[in-house]
Amino acid sequence: MKDTQLYSQILGIEKPWKVTDVKVSLPEDEVEVIVEHGGGKLSCPKCGKTCPGYDKRKRRWRHLDTCQLKTLLVADVPRVECTEHGVVNVSVPWAAPGSGFTAMFEALVIDWLQVASISAVADRMKLSWNAVDGIMQRAVKRGLSRREALSPTRISVDETAYSKGHDYITVVTDQVQGVVLHVADDRKTNSLAEFYALLSEEQKAGIESVCMDMWPAYIRATREALNDADSRIAFDRFHVAQYLGKAVDQVRKQEHRQLLGQGDDRMKGSKYQWLRNRRNMSRRQQLDFSVLRQSTLKTARAWSIKEFASQLWDYRSRTWAEKGWKRLLGWMARSRLKPMQQTGKTLGTHLWGILNAVILGVDNSHAESMNSRIKTVKVRARGFRNKQRFRNAIYFHLGGLHLYPDGIRF
């Protein structure tokens, strides 16, 4: 078999294109595959209309290596003159428009990017950082354009840090599919409103629950976008537990300082005992902690309130759930522990959303899991130059997108 026939089969080159020559340069460790257009009708790649030829432009594409030799496709690509779109290049079957790489080469880079950073892939493939980043950007753009119309029923909304300080992005996750639906800058009302703007009225009507923390901007955006939003907004149990945990820790700090002033250091080193789930303690730890939690310490009372709250998430009747939570709020108000009283007021103001979470049986565990995976993406990349690249990486790894170019034979 001739070299031209071999590469025609390897590349899947068919009429009107054909491989006319293969040039091997051992000093440069390079193979050039020359491809020509065999003539015939030409059409505009944008509208598909048959158009007259205008001229030809030489272009080169990087392909998969051949026997460790860098392999390039070289072709004089015809341009046509379209009455609607002007002078444009005709499409080539082996590469996506605007790419300097064949579809098969981009697919290989995409596979590597699934498990390694852009820098590592660039070193491995002997490409520039920007070239690999460009492949990722095109893959994400393709994936988002192919994604079917969104029809989420249960979504999670959460923020994650982009960099140190108060610099965040908003992430919307589909709880059912387990994929990221939308990523937006900051955590303002407009951040979440961007997502709702992508949905039709019918799609918004199909949303059963929006699980979030008690951040006012997210509540406002959801109320503005969804009818009867207050029956669909659910305040996440993990954030409620976080509020209670912080209140317990504030009581502990205050009491520990008072006891130290009296020469009593029995609470020293006990911070995480009050916050840790007892089921995650060893038998020895449980025995040590039982002395503290059964004592008359103020912190023990605060801890009992927190533990009681953790038992209020299994109700199925809204009436009984409301009675249980109001009993908790009454206990917090009468506790004479200022941090618990303040937290009780916060929970009381948002009780409607907490009850929604209880009855709908939703929480933000999906979002917390996604947050952990986003952190892994960020650590692997050792940070991102800007938020746009951070967003692309999140969509690439966690968006559940079909990323490969058209026509891949894998």
Order of alpha helices (4+ residues) and beta strands (2+ residues): alpha-beta-beta-beta-beta-beta-beta-beta-alpha-alpha-alpha-beta-beta-beta-alpha-alpha-beta-alpha-beta-alpha-alpha-alpha-alpha-alpha-alpha-alpha-alpha-alpha
